Structure formats: C-alpha cells, structure tokens
Amino acid sequence: MNAGITGRVDALLRERLPAATEGMCIDPDTSLADLGLDSLGIAALLVGLEQEFDVHFPSERIHRETFRSLRTTVQAVCELLDSTEAGGAIEPVA
C-alpha cells in the first residue's frame, strides 16, 4: 500500500469512526463495519475521499466491499488516481 495515501485515508477514516481513538492503530484488514462505520459514515467518507484526492467514485464502485477495510479503501483510491492520471476509466472490482 502507498504510505502517503494510506495515511491520508486513515486520517479521513478516523474522523468518521466512533471506535477509533487517538493513537489507535487501524489494522489494514480490520472490518470498518466492526469499527462502527455505517452507511452514513461511508457516504461521508466517500465525499471526503473525493475532495481529498480530487477523484470521482463511479456508481459501480460505491458498494460495501470498496469500503470493507482500510486496505480495500486505499486500493480503490489508488486505482482511481491511476485511472485519472492515465485519462481513462477503470473497471469495477468484482
């Protein structure tokens, strides 16, 4: 995972996770739902990610699996950034 992007996504997540405390390490594979990220939190995170990284999540990418964990969220952002830099669209993750 890209450390710079991971840190920025982690910071955005912490603003939206009720269970995340100062200094708490979020394991990249821990379920964000288990940490308290609900559908409203996902919507807020989505807006935050789009603003932070100047990307747009296509509707086919907006589902629970994209936001399952820190790792899957960072992966989605990296793919969107790569797609934006390449000037093309990306295929949805199955």
C-alpha positions as CSV (number, residue, x, y, z in Angstrom):
1,M,0.0,0.0,0.0
2,N,1.1,3.5,-0.7
3,A,2.1,5.0,2.7
4,G,1.2,8.6,1.8
5,I,-2.3,7.7,0.5
6,T,-2.8,5.2,3.4
7,G,-2.0,8.0,5.9
8,R,-4.5,10.4,4.3
9,V,-7.2,7.8,4.1
10,D,-6.5,6.7,7.7
11,A,-7.0,10.3,8.8
12,L,-10.3,10.6,7.0
13,L,-11.5,7.3,8.5
14,R,-10.6,8.4,12.0
15,E,-12.9,11.4,11.6
16,R,-15.8,9.1,10.8
17,L,-15.1,6.0,13.1
18,P,-16.6,6.2,16.5
19,A,-14.4,3.4,17.7
20,A,-11.1,4.9,16.6
21,T,-9.3,6.6,19.4
22,E,-6.2,8.8,19.4
23,G,-3.1,6.6,18.9
24,M,-5.2,3.5,18.0
25,C,-3.6,1.6,15.1
26,I,-6.2,0.6,12.5
27,D,-5.1,-2.8,11.0
28,P,-5.4,-2.6,7.2
29,D,-7.6,-5.7,7.1
30,T,-9.9,-5.0,10.0
31,S,-13.6,-4.6,9.0
32,L,-14.5,-1.0,9.1
33,A,-18.1,-2.0,9.9
34,D,-16.7,-3.7,13.0
35,L,-15.2,-0.4,14.0
36,G,-18.5,1.4,13.6
37,L,-18.5,2.7,10.0
38,D,-22.2,2.6,8.9
39,S,-23.8,3.7,5.7
40,L,-23.9,7.3,6.7
41,G,-20.2,7.1,7.6
42,I,-19.5,5.5,4.2
43,A,-21.3,8.4,2.5
44,A,-19.3,11.0,4.5
45,L,-16.1,9.1,3.8
46,L,-16.8,8.9,0.1
47,V,-17.3,12.7,-0.1
48,G,-14.1,13.2,2.0
49,L,-12.1,11.0,-0.3
50,E,-13.4,12.6,-3.5
51,Q,-12.5,16.0,-2.1
52,E,-9.1,15.0,-0.6
53,F,-7.9,13.2,-3.7
54,D,-9.8,15.1,-6.4
55,V,-11.3,11.9,-7.8
56,H,-14.8,10.7,-8.6
57,F,-16.1,7.3,-7.5
58,P,-18.3,5.9,-10.3
59,S,-21.6,4.5,-9.1
60,E,-20.4,0.9,-9.8
61,R,-17.6,1.4,-7.3
62,I,-19.8,2.5,-4.5
63,H,-20.6,-0.6,-2.5
64,R,-19.7,-2.1,0.8
65,E,-16.7,-4.2,-0.5
66,T,-14.9,-1.0,-1.6
67,F,-15.1,0.3,2.0
68,R,-14.7,-3.1,3.7
69,S,-11.3,-2.2,5.2
70,L,-8.6,0.4,5.2
71,R,-6.7,-1.8,2.6
72,T,-9.7,-2.0,0.2
73,T,-10.4,1.7,0.5
74,V,-6.8,2.7,-0.2
75,Q,-6.8,0.2,-3.1
76,A,-9.9,1.9,-4.6
77,V,-8.4,5.4,-4.2
78,C,-5.1,4.2,-5.8
79,E,-6.9,2.7,-8.8
80,L,-9.0,5.9,-9.2
81,L,-5.8,8.0,-9.1
82,D,-4.1,5.8,-11.6
83,S,-7.1,5.9,-13.9
84,T,-7.2,9.7,-13.6
85,E,-3.5,10.0,-14.4
86,A,-4.0,7.7,-17.4
87,G,-7.0,9.6,-18.5
88,G,-9.3,6.6,-18.7
89,A,-12.0,4.7,-16.9
90,I,-11.4,1.8,-14.7
91,E,-13.3,-1.5,-14.5
92,P,-15.2,-2.1,-11.2
93,V,-13.8,-4.6,-8.7
94,A,-15.9,-7.8,-8.6
